[in-house]
Amino acid sequence: MDKKGITWSVRTVAELIAMIIVFGVALIFLSGFKPYEQVDKKICHESVVYKATVPDPEGTKVVNIPLNCKTEKICFAASVLDSPLKWDNCNDHYQGEEYDTIRIGGSSVEERNKEINKVIAEKMAECWSMMGEGKLSIYSRKTTYDAVYCNICTRFAFGQILSGKIGGEVKGTQDYLLSNIVPNTKKTYWQYITNSESNYMYGYNKEDKITTAPKAIVFMESDKSSFFSWAGISVGGFAGGLIGVAVGPLATVGAGVGMVLGRDLGHALDKYFTGNIPRVSSMTLVNYDREGLKKEKCTSFEGQIS
């Protein structure tokens, strides 16, 4: 047997294995897949379930267990082809904080809007899933009036170059939520995040646009009365409204209840939030600034924002 031939074969196999490993790592890098993000989301969800279900000796409230949830930070930036001489970034907004960059390509404003809205919809669905899909009372098992517990799931910022290319606004966010299906389900994003079989959005904003000012997806839980107070205050938060779902064994959500546009809807909502429903889970997309967060009347922020 030719020993040189055997040596060459072993060396060739080793080189092929090395090439496959390098190719796999490069593919992960180029695709933007980040295993640590999936781990963070799993850890967050497990801490939510644990906090919501851990027994309390007095049977009155959840034991004070902190949520192990980190705020995800995303930068929407122009593609390298759109800015070959200067890579678009969000350094001015995040000020030294670590963030993930999603480069938005497309040959038209419409295509860029669709790419951005796809990410926003996916992150809203991820947030809803991580925080228990509105099926858990996370922060308290008794009504705590005027308490609004908030968790910032994701922050978005826009690079200056991309913002200029789309005219300082993103159009079609509502339409994307209403028209596109959550992967591995038969529900649209809107149906999923409102726990509803209906695809009706009360008070649909025909302009359907948001600015490229920094945004945040905020999950909130409150008592029933505080939610009605929110309804009037949160107008304009996300396309003019707030998503809200009752939490409890008798909770049911009807057509379009998710989008709250003002106090005039209070009577319509009341029939869905009666009986043994002490808590309401809700979610909104707000401007990430002092005024935007202040409007949500959060009495505390849970998890790790930075």
N, C-alpha and C positions, 0 to 999 in steps of 0.2 A: 504493500500500500504506500502511496506517495505521501510522506509526512508533510511535505511542503503544501500539497493540495489540501490536506486537512487543516493546516495552519491558516491558509488563505480563506477557507470556508468559514472558520470560526471568526476570523477577523471581519469578514464581510457581514456576517450575521450581527456582530457587535456594532458595526458601523450603521447597519440598517436600524437596529434598535435605538441607537443614539439619535439618528435622524428622525425617527418616529416620535421620540420624546420631545425633541426640539420643536418639531412641527406641531405637536399637541399643545405645548406651552404657548407657541406663537398664535395658534388658533384661539386659545382662551383669551389671550391678551387683545387680539384684534376684534374678537366678538364682543368684548366688554363684559364677559361673564366674570363675576367676582364671587367665588365660593364663600368668602367671609361675610358677604351681605346676606346670603341665605342662612348662614349660622346665626347672625344677629337677629334676623326675623324670627327664626325658630325659638331662640332664647326669649325674645320679647313675648311671643305668643304663649309660651309655656309659663312665663311669669304672670301673664294676664289670667290664664286659667287657674293657676295656683292661688292667686290673690282673690279670685272670685269664688273659689270653692273651699278654701281652707276653713275648717269649722271654728266657730267662735264660742267659747264657754258660755257667754251670756246670751248668745243667739240674737244679738241686736245689731252688730256691725261687723264689717270685715276687719280682721286683724291687720294692723298697720304694717303691711309688707310692701316694700318699695317695688315699683315696676322696673324691670331690667330692659328698658327699651331705649334705643339710641335714635336720635333724629338723623335721618338721611339727608345729605346735602347734595344737590344736583345743580350743575351749570349747563344751561342750554347755550351752545356756542356754534358759531358758523363753521362749516366744514373747511378743511384745509384748502380745498379747491377754491372756495369763496374768499379765502384770506391767506394766500400763499406766502406773503411777505411778513405777515404778523398774525400769529395764532391767537384767535379770539379766546378770551378767558373771563372769569368772574372774580379775579383777585381783589378788585376794588370793593366788591360786596362782602366777600367772606373774610377779608382782612387776616390772612394767615391761617384760617381754619382749613382743614382738609376737606376736599369735595371731589365728587365724581363728575367728569365732563361727558356730556352727550352731544356729539357733533351732528348738527342738523344740515342735511344736504337738500336735494331737490332742485328742480329747474324752475320752479315757480313759487310764489308766495303761498298758494293753496297747498302745494305738496309739503312745504315747510310747516304750515299750520297743522296739517294732518299728522306729521311726525311728532310734533310737540304735544298735540292733543292725545295721541296714543300713549305717550309716556305719562301724562297727567292722569288719564283714565286708569292705566295700570297701577299707578301708585295709590290712587284712591281706593281701588279694589284691594290692594295689598294691605293698606291701612285698616280697612274694614274687616278683613280676614284676621289680621294680627290681633285686633282688639276685640275679637269674639263675635263679629257679625251682628252686633246689636242684640245678642241672645244672653249676655251675661251682665249682671250687676257687679261691676268691677270695684267701685270705690266705696259703696255703702249698701247695706241691706235694710236700712231704714231711711225714711225721708229726712234729708237734711236741707231745710229750706234755705234758699239763696246760695247754696253751694254749687259751683260749676267747676267740675274737675276737667282739666284739659291735658291732652298729650299731643305734641307736635310730631307727626309721623315723618313728614318730608318738607324740606325747604327747597324752593326753586329760585334761581337767579338767571338772568339773561346776559350774555356777552353783548358788548356795545355794537359789534359788527353785525351779529345776527339781528339784534333789535332794530337796527337801521334797515336791514333788508326786508323785514316784515312790517315796517311802518310803525313800530312801537306798540303793536297789539297782536293778539292771537285770536283768530276768529274760528267759530265752529265748535267750541268746547262742549256746549250743551248737546248739539246735534251728534257729536261723536259718542257721548254717553248714551244717547237714545238709540243710536243706529248700529252699534257694534257689540258683538257678543263676547262675554268673558270667556277666555279659553277653558275648555273642559266643562263647560256648562251650556245650558240652552237659554240663558238669561242675558239680556243686554247689561251693560255696566250700570245703567240707571236702575233697572229692576233689582240687580244684585245689591247695590248700596242702599236701596230703600226697602229691602225685604218685601218686595211687591211683585205680583204677577202682571201688573199694569205697566205700560210704557208711556203713560200720560204724565206730563210735567206741568203742574199747575203754574200759571203765570209765565209760560215760556217767553223768554226775552228774544224778540225778533232780531235785535242787533247781534246778540250772541257773540260777545267779544270780551276779552279781558286785556288789560294792559301788560306790558312787559316789566312793570315794577316787580320787585321780589315778592314771591308768594309763599304760602305755607298751607299744607293740608293739616287741619286740626281736628282731632277726635275729641268729643266732649260727652260728659255724662252729668245729668242734673236731675233734680226732682221735677215732677210734672209742672208745678207752678212756675219754676224758673224757666222752663222751656218756652212757655207762652210769653214770658217777658222777652226772651231771646228773639222770638218771632218778629217782634216789632223793631228790635234793635239791630238785628243782623241783616236787614235789607241792604243789598249791595255787596254782601260778602262774597258770594260766588254766583255770578250771573244773576244777581238780585235775590239770593235766597240761602236757605239753610236746610240741610238734610236732617230729618229727625225720625227715629224709630223707637217705639215703645219697648220697654224691657219688662218681661214678666210672663207668667204662665198664661195669662189671658190676652197677651199682646197680639193685636192684629193691625195690619197696615193696609189701607185701601188705596184706590187709584189716586196717584198724584199727591198723597199726603206728605211725601218726602220733602217737597219744595215749599217752604214757608215764605211768603212774600210780605206779610203784614198782619196787623192785628185783626183785619176784617176776616181772616181765615180761622180765627180762634174758635168760633162755634162749630165750624166744620171739623176741626181737629178734635174737639172735646169728645165726640162720640167714639173716637178711636182710643182715647187715653182715659177711659173710665174704668172703674172696678179695681181689681188688685194689680195695678200697674204703678208702683211708686217711682220708677226711674225711667228716664228717656235717654237713649244713646243717640248721638247726632254727629255730623261731620260737615265741615265746610272748607272752602278754599278762600283764604283771606290774604290781603296785603300783609307782608311781613314787615310791619313797622309799628311804632308805638300806638298810633291811632287804630290801625287794623286789628291789633290784638286787644286793645282796650274795649272795642265795640263788642267783643265776644263775652265780656264780663267774667273771664276766668278767675276764680278765686284761688286756684293753685295750678301749677304746671307739673305734671308727673314725668318720670323718665329722665333721660339725659339729653338736654337740648343741644349742648355743644359737644 
